[in-house]
């Protein structure tokens, strides 16, 4: 069987660690990673699935909002990943959005974002950490719950923005203890999942590897 090609998107430079770890997970489950950067000719690339990785905040102009904070935006990356997500949606390709990737998936489906989470945290810390120190509470009958095999587990946290209104045909499949959205999915799609945490940094945990395994399985089943 031909190895599924998984497009892994990211910035023009940097983000070596996340890219490497996502590629490692893709190879682990029999896929071929294809690193995609701003400026690459998207229309000429062939891929069977997509992972949109984390990174800088999304420019609020993409969801028709005024900026409330002033972080560093990456317009070239926004344009690249918007095009890749739109292509994956049009062709019904399996797609995993990680952190920023989950947020942009939601925006491309017509949703919007909270631009700063500090004031919304009451029970959880706003501290960013690679370690799985925050609690994920998973919705019943969700695809995420089926593939993780649990209703509650620990996750890491590296974000300062999060999903507010959910986009068309997307449902919330997980929240943290403050009720902040941590996962979204489309139950009518073979694999369309966005997670706010970084499973690539948690690969030693079988439960987190299962996310990548399921993505590759969905690619093969097409």
Secondary structure by P-SEA (a helix, b strand, c coil): cccbbbbbbbccccaaaaaaaaaaaaaaabbbbbbbccccccccccccccccccccccccccccccccccccccaaaaaaaaaaaaaaaaaccbbbbccaaaaaaaaaabbbbccccccccccccccccccccbbbbbbcccaaaaaaccccccccccccccccccccccccccccccccccccccccccbbbbbcccccccccccccaaaaaaaaaaaaac
